[in-house]
Amino acid sequence: MEAAAPAAHLDAVRRLLAGEEVTVQGRYARLDGVRLEFPPERAPPVPAGVRGPRSRGVSGRHADGTLPAEPVTPAYLAAARASIARGQDADSVVLSAPGDAAERLDRAAVLNGPPGG
């Protein structure tokens, strides 16, 4: 089962940034005919901050990128990439690690999983 609230929030924000009028009647968000007065000419990416596999899957289906929770290890990022990729083309998965974690991680481990994994 998909986490409905985060998916609805991501979809509403993306639609607002695209200049659409949005109506959402959810448990945590209610918008009735809301439209940005000055939407951007080009909508910016809308990433999602996530922790577990369900939220990573929502990110893959509804966000433009994923900000994984800390601690970030090569194994965590490999698992995150797999969860996110289930919702989108694996070549379009965008991960951003907090702080300098991305610099400390081996790129092959992030993209292909840990050695032997």
Backbone as ProteinMPNN parsed JSONL, in Angstrom:
{"seq_chain_A": "MEAAAPAAHLDAVRRLLAGEEVTVQGRYARLDGVRLEFPPERAPPVPAGVRGPRSRGVSGRHADGTLPAEPVTPAYLAAARASIARGQDADSVVLSAPGDAAERLDRAAVLNGPPGG", "coords_chain_A": {"N_chain_A": [[0.84, -1.183, 0.0], [0.566, 2.198, -0.865], [2.035, 5.084, 0.607], [-0.196, 7.377, 1.198], [-0.512, 10.152, 2.005], [2.113, 11.505, 1.782], [2.495, 11.129, -1.002], [0.295, 12.494, -2.101], [0.876, 15.082, -1.215], [3.327, 15.626, -2.535], [2.472, 15.456, -5.209], [0.597, 17.566, -5.266], [2.225, 19.822, -4.748], [3.943, 19.727, -6.98], [2.066, 20.121, -9.034], [1.098, 22.679, -8.37], [3.444, 24.203, -8.737], [3.654, 23.891, -11.441], [1.781, 25.608, -12.327], [-0.876, 24.924, -12.209], [-4.324, 24.782, -11.098], [-5.207, 23.592, -7.957], [-6.997, 21.167, -6.167], [-7.315, 19.466, -3.25], [-8.41, 17.091, -1.002], [-7.518, 15.814, 1.66], [-6.366, 13.881, 4.503], [-4.289, 15.242, 5.794], [-3.837, 17.48, 4.288], [-5.591, 20.118, 2.803], [-6.725, 21.641, 0.062], [-8.451, 24.015, -1.773], [-9.171, 24.764, -4.811], [-6.708, 26.089, -5.188], [-4.143, 28.13, -6.478], [-0.953, 29.186, -7.558], [-0.106, 32.585, -7.487], [2.013, 33.686, -8.866], [3.455, 31.55, -10.551], [6.53, 29.744, -11.109], [8.457, 30.247, -14.131], [9.677, 27.993, -15.057], [9.232, 25.016, -13.528], [10.822, 24.132, -10.48], [12.844, 21.269, -9.469], [11.272, 18.834, -7.361], [12.211, 17.341, -4.654], [12.109, 14.49, -2.376], [12.408, 13.955, 1.067], [13.36, 11.058, 2.655], [13.087, 7.891, 4.488], [12.385, 5.046, 5.008], [11.622, 1.969, 3.073], [8.995, 2.14, 1.936], [8.493, 4.918, 1.781], [10.616, 5.603, 0.14], [9.829, 4.338, -2.206], [7.541, 5.856, -2.803], [8.808, 8.271, -3.292], [10.185, 7.594, -5.624], [8.051, 7.354, -7.393], [6.702, 9.819, -7.271], [8.331, 12.059, -6.83], [11.039, 14.291, -7.791], [13.545, 13.679, -7.074], [15.577, 12.212, -4.474], [16.182, 12.532, -1.061], [17.997, 10.919, 1.087], [17.679, 9.667, 4.455], [19.87, 10.124, 7.285], [21.836, 7.638, 9.025], [24.028, 7.564, 6.212], [25.122, 5.046, 4.311], [27.083, 2.988, 2.048], [25.64, 0.582, 1.666], [23.051, 1.303, 2.534], [22.431, 3.311, 0.64], [22.486, 1.794, -1.711], [20.314, 0.071, -1.259], [18.339, 2.016, -1.061], [18.381, 3.098, -3.64], [17.456, 0.893, -5.1], [14.821, 0.629, -4.076], [13.72, 3.085, -4.855], [13.985, 2.95, -7.613], [12.066, 1.091, -8.316], [9.854, 2.577, -8.733], [10.388, 4.169, -10.915], [12.242, 4.809, -13.964], [15.313, 3.31, -13.755], [17.636, 4.653, -14.552], [17.034, 7.273, -14.08], [17.069, 7.787, -11.413], [17.661, 9.896, -8.729], [19.83, 10.664, -6.238], [20.675, 12.315, -3.253], [23.027, 12.723, -0.902], [23.208, 13.581, 2.571], [25.209, 16.324, 3.782], [28.72, 15.811, 3.572], [28.601, 13.195, 2.896], [28.215, 11.909, 0.428], [30.642, 12.351, -0.835], [32.274, 10.763, 0.696], [31.495, 8.222, 0.155], [31.874, 5.341, -1.871], [31.462, 5.63, -5.283], [30.773, 3.509, -7.024], [29.648, 1.687, -5.246], [27.372, 3.027, -4.504], [25.956, 3.222, -6.913], [25.893, 0.583, -7.913], [25.538, -1.143, -5.828], [26.862, -2.707, -2.826], [30.122, -4.327, -2.832], [29.963, -7.667, -3.917], [27.261, -7.701, -3.502]], "CA_chain_A": [[0.0, 0.0, 0.0], [1.352, 3.413, -0.977], [1.829, 6.107, 1.628], [-1.054, 8.318, 0.467], [-0.31, 11.562, 2.334], [3.283, 12.078, 1.1], [2.273, 11.124, -2.45], [-0.632, 13.587, -2.405], [1.585, 16.351, -1.002], [4.279, 15.806, -3.632], [1.714, 15.726, -6.428], [0.007, 18.904, -5.161], [3.298, 20.817, -4.895], [4.383, 19.715, -8.383], [1.009, 20.728, -9.846], [1.113, 24.113, -8.088], [4.613, 24.787, -9.392], [3.406, 23.854, -12.886], [0.799, 26.637, -12.631], [-2.23, 24.376, -12.204], [-5.191, 24.982, -9.947], [-5.182, 22.32, -7.241], [-7.949, 20.87, -5.106], [-6.953, 18.226, -2.554], [-9.141, 16.907, 0.248], [-6.89, 14.688, 2.339], [-6.33, 13.921, 5.964], [-3.298, 16.204, 6.277], [-3.787, 18.665, 3.435], [-6.845, 20.469, 2.141], [-6.597, 22.787, -0.829], [-9.687, 24.152, -2.54], [-8.976, 25.688, -5.923], [-5.507, 26.899, -4.931], [-3.234, 28.332, -7.604], [0.065, 30.185, -7.267], [-0.325, 33.82, -8.229], [3.145, 33.856, -9.764], [4.218, 30.299, -10.64], [7.801, 29.925, -11.819], [8.421, 29.94, -15.563], [10.079, 26.587, -15.151], [9.096, 24.451, -12.181], [12.043, 23.518, -9.947], [12.665, 19.883, -9.028], [10.675, 18.643, -6.045], [12.716, 16.089, -4.076], [11.457, 14.025, -1.15], [13.248, 13.425, 2.13], [12.784, 9.744, 2.975], [13.833, 6.981, 5.347], [12.12, 3.627, 4.792], [11.363, 1.511, 1.71], [7.727, 2.653, 1.397], [8.641, 6.326, 1.401], [11.517, 5.647, -1.022], [9.01, 3.996, -3.364], [6.729, 7.042, -3.098], [9.723, 9.225, -3.893], [10.431, 7.164, -6.998], [6.857, 7.553, -8.214], [6.081, 11.138, -7.189], [9.286, 13.153, -6.625], [12.078, 14.474, -8.804], [14.812, 13.269, -6.478], [15.424, 11.624, -3.15], [17.145, 12.917, -0.033], [17.919, 9.847, 2.085], [17.94, 9.996, 5.853], [21.16, 9.677, 7.797], [23.178, 7.587, 8.459], [24.104, 7.15, 4.82], [26.211, 4.111, 4.046], [26.926, 2.418, 0.704], [24.564, -0.421, 1.673], [21.778, 2.022, 2.615], [22.167, 3.959, -0.635], [22.167, 0.758, -2.694], [18.935, -0.344, -0.978], [17.487, 3.151, -1.405], [18.305, 3.17, -5.101], [16.59, -0.199, -5.551], [13.444, 0.973, -3.724], [13.301, 4.221, -5.664], [13.924, 2.52, -9.007], [10.82, 0.36, -8.559], [8.834, 3.535, -9.134], [10.767, 4.951, -12.085], [13.351, 4.33, -14.76], [16.485, 3.272, -12.876], [18.628, 5.63, -14.972], [16.652, 8.62, -13.677], [17.085, 7.892, -9.955], [18.542, 10.951, -8.25], [20.047, 10.603, -4.8], [21.536, 13.332, -2.691], [23.362, 12.343, 0.466], [23.421, 14.742, 3.437], [26.569, 16.751, 4.09], [29.762, 15.326, 2.679], [28.508, 11.732, 2.842], [28.389, 11.439, -0.949], [32.065, 12.353, -1.14], [32.921, 9.699, 1.449], [31.032, 6.922, -0.311], [32.382, 4.877, -3.149], [30.406, 5.8, -6.287], [30.332, 2.191, -7.529], [28.779, 1.082, -4.239], [26.107, 3.731, -4.552], [25.245, 2.923, -8.143], [25.765, -0.836, -8.214], [25.42, -1.945, -4.614], [28.151, -3.008, -2.216], [30.811, -5.465, -3.445], [29.383, -8.964, -3.581], [25.85, -7.5, -3.217]], "C_chain_A": [[0.884, 1.245, 0.0], [1.028, 4.374, 0.151], [1.106, 7.278, 0.976], [-0.737, 9.784, 0.753], [0.935, 12.144, 1.663], [3.108, 12.137, -0.413], [1.371, 12.286, -2.846], [0.048, 14.941, -2.244], [2.548, 16.627, -2.151], [3.556, 16.16, -4.926], [1.131, 17.139, -6.409], [1.072, 19.981, -5.367], [3.759, 20.881, -6.35], [3.343, 20.377, -9.281], [0.953, 22.247, -9.619], [2.271, 24.795, -8.807], [4.482, 24.797, -10.91], [2.338, 24.873, -13.303], [-0.643, 26.158, -12.645], [-3.012, 24.84, -10.973], [-5.366, 23.624, -9.278], [-6.267, 22.276, -6.174], [-7.579, 19.509, -4.534], [-7.748, 18.182, -1.259], [-8.598, 15.661, 0.926], [-6.918, 14.862, 3.833], [-5.416, 15.03, 6.477], [-3.205, 17.466, 5.437], [-5.144, 18.869, 2.782], [-6.609, 21.749, 1.344], [-7.859, 22.842, -1.667], [-9.486, 25.218, -3.619], [-7.781, 26.597, -5.75], [-4.641, 26.951, -6.19], [-2.199, 29.375, -7.17], [-0.19, 31.423, -8.117], [0.784, 34.043, -9.249], [3.945, 32.55, -9.827], [5.521, 30.54, -11.389], [7.64, 29.6, -13.305], [8.737, 28.476, -15.807], [10.059, 26.022, -13.737], [10.416, 23.839, -11.721], [11.787, 22.057, -9.59], [12.077, 19.843, -7.617], [11.179, 17.304, -5.508], [11.92, 15.718, -2.825], [12.511, 13.522, -0.178], [12.61, 12.14, 2.644], [13.676, 8.947, 3.908], [13.613, 5.53, 4.925], [11.767, 3.271, 3.357], [10.041, 2.017, 1.124], [7.863, 4.097, 0.948], [9.609, 6.475, 0.234], [10.75, 5.298, -2.288], [8.121, 5.159, -3.788], [7.599, 8.088, -3.781], [9.983, 8.87, -5.353], [9.259, 7.434, -7.925], [6.4, 9.008, -8.294], [7.053, 12.309, -7.063], [10.302, 13.2, -7.764], [13.452, 14.077, -8.31], [14.553, 12.778, -5.074], [16.548, 12.087, -2.244], [17.063, 11.865, 1.062], [18.248, 10.346, 3.479], [19.339, 9.52, 6.243], [20.935, 8.529, 8.761], [23.139, 7.041, 7.034], [25.351, 6.296, 4.643], [26.047, 3.597, 2.623], [25.785, 1.399, 0.641], [23.196, 0.254, 1.71], [21.446, 2.658, 1.269], [21.842, 2.947, -1.73], [20.724, 0.284, -2.505], [17.96, 0.779, -1.351], [17.306, 3.239, -2.907], [17.376, 2.095, -5.643], [15.12, 0.112, -5.265], [12.9, 2.077, -4.621], [13.088, 3.785, -7.108], [12.664, 1.724, -9.312], [9.73, 1.289, -9.058], [9.188, 4.337, -10.368], [11.895, 4.269, -12.83], [14.62, 4.421, -13.911], [17.544, 4.291, -13.27], [18.288, 7.043, -14.521], [16.618, 8.792, -12.163], [18.108, 8.94, -9.54], [18.62, 10.836, -6.737], [20.944, 11.755, -4.394], [21.779, 12.96, -1.237], [23.612, 13.597, 1.294], [24.904, 15.047, 3.641], [27.584, 16.258, 3.083], [29.715, 13.811, 2.521], [28.737, 11.208, 1.434], [29.861, 11.388, -1.326], [32.782, 11.196, -0.457], [32.546, 8.317, 0.943], [31.624, 6.59, -1.671], [31.251, 4.924, -4.177], [29.909, 4.452, -6.813], [29.393, 1.52, -6.535], [27.401, 1.73, -4.27], [25.305, 3.301, -5.771], [24.974, 1.44, -8.354], [25.572, -1.727, -7.002], [26.801, -2.27, -4.063], [28.802, -4.209, -2.9], [30.206, -6.774, -2.966], [27.889, -8.893, -3.348], [25.02, -7.545, -4.386]], "O_chain_A": [[1.837, 1.335, 0.774], [-0.116, 4.466, 0.595], [1.726, 8.082, 0.28], [-0.698, 10.588, -0.178], [0.834, 13.191, 1.024], [3.534, 13.106, -1.041], [1.652, 12.987, -3.819], [-0.178, 15.849, -3.044], [2.582, 17.737, -2.681], [3.979, 17.059, -5.654], [1.165, 17.835, -7.424], [0.837, 20.95, -6.089], [3.944, 21.97, -6.893], [3.702, 21.119, -10.196], [0.781, 23.01, -10.57], [2.091, 25.849, -9.417], [5.115, 25.605, -11.589], [2.023, 24.992, -14.487], [-1.539, 26.9, -13.046], [-2.438, 25.232, -9.957], [-5.638, 22.626, -9.945], [-6.435, 23.21, -5.389], [-7.536, 18.516, -5.259], [-7.75, 19.151, -0.501], [-9.158, 14.575, 0.78], [-7.425, 15.853, 4.359], [-5.724, 15.683, 7.474], [-2.553, 18.428, 5.842], [-5.762, 17.931, 2.28], [-6.328, 22.805, 1.91], [-8.29, 21.826, -2.213], [-9.617, 26.414, -3.363], [-7.837, 27.767, -6.129], [-4.439, 25.944, -6.869], [-2.541, 30.341, -6.488], [-0.457, 31.323, -9.315], [0.536, 34.525, -10.354], [5.009, 32.456, -9.215], [5.602, 31.448, -12.217], [6.798, 28.787, -13.688], [8.135, 27.821, -16.658], [10.78, 26.495, -12.858], [11.06, 23.111, -12.477], [10.636, 21.652, -9.425], [12.356, 20.711, -6.791], [10.645, 16.252, -5.859], [11.161, 16.527, -2.29], [13.399, 12.756, -0.552], [11.44, 12.14, 3.028], [14.85, 9.266, 4.101], [14.561, 4.855, 4.526], [11.626, 4.156, 2.513], [9.974, 2.296, -0.073], [7.404, 4.463, -0.134], [9.445, 7.38, -0.585], [10.989, 5.894, -3.338], [7.96, 5.423, -4.979], [7.168, 8.722, -4.745], [9.999, 9.747, -6.216], [9.45, 7.711, -9.109], [5.774, 9.399, -9.278], [6.629, 13.459, -7.179], [10.405, 12.281, -8.577], [14.424, 14.136, -9.063], [13.448, 12.91, -4.548], [17.721, 12.041, -2.615], [16.151, 11.909, 1.888], [18.99, 11.312, 3.659], [19.909, 8.631, 5.61], [19.833, 8.463, 9.305], [22.329, 6.176, 6.702], [26.478, 6.765, 4.803], [24.975, 3.752, 2.04], [25.044, 1.362, -0.342], [22.28, -0.165, 1.004], [20.311, 2.561, 0.801], [21.004, 3.22, -2.59], [19.993, 0.116, -3.481], [16.884, 0.52, -1.892], [16.191, 3.434, -3.39], [16.589, 2.359, -6.552], [14.264, -0.117, -6.119], [11.762, 2.011, -5.086], [12.125, 4.201, -7.752], [12.231, 1.686, -10.464], [8.792, 0.853, -9.725], [8.364, 5.122, -10.837], [12.437, 3.264, -12.369], [14.957, 5.492, -13.408], [18.287, 4.757, -12.406], [19.145, 7.926, -14.566], [16.184, 9.834, -11.674], [19.27, 8.885, -9.942], [17.605, 10.902, -6.043], [21.869, 12.121, -5.12], [20.844, 12.893, -0.439], [24.165, 14.572, 0.787], [25.74, 14.145, 3.669], [27.336, 16.285, 1.877], [30.683, 13.206, 2.06], [29.383, 10.176, 1.256], [30.287, 10.49, -2.052], [33.787, 10.7, -0.968], [33.216, 7.338, 1.271], [31.841, 7.469, -2.506], [30.197, 4.324, -3.965], [28.707, 4.291, -7.024], [28.44, 0.853, -6.94], [26.387, 1.059, -4.084], [24.105, 3.043, -5.669], [23.94, 1.073, -8.911], [25.455, -2.945, -7.14], [27.801, -2.121, -4.765], [28.1, -5.03, -3.49], [29.969, -6.969, -1.774], [27.279, -9.913, -3.027], [23.803, -7.389, -4.285]]}, "name": "protein", "num_of_chains": 1, "seq": "MEAAAPAAHLDAVRRLLAGEEVTVQGRYARLDGVRLEFPPERAPPVPAGVRGPRSRGVSGRHADGTLPAEPVTPAYLAAARASIARGQDADSVVLSAPGDAAERLDRAAVLNGPPGG"}
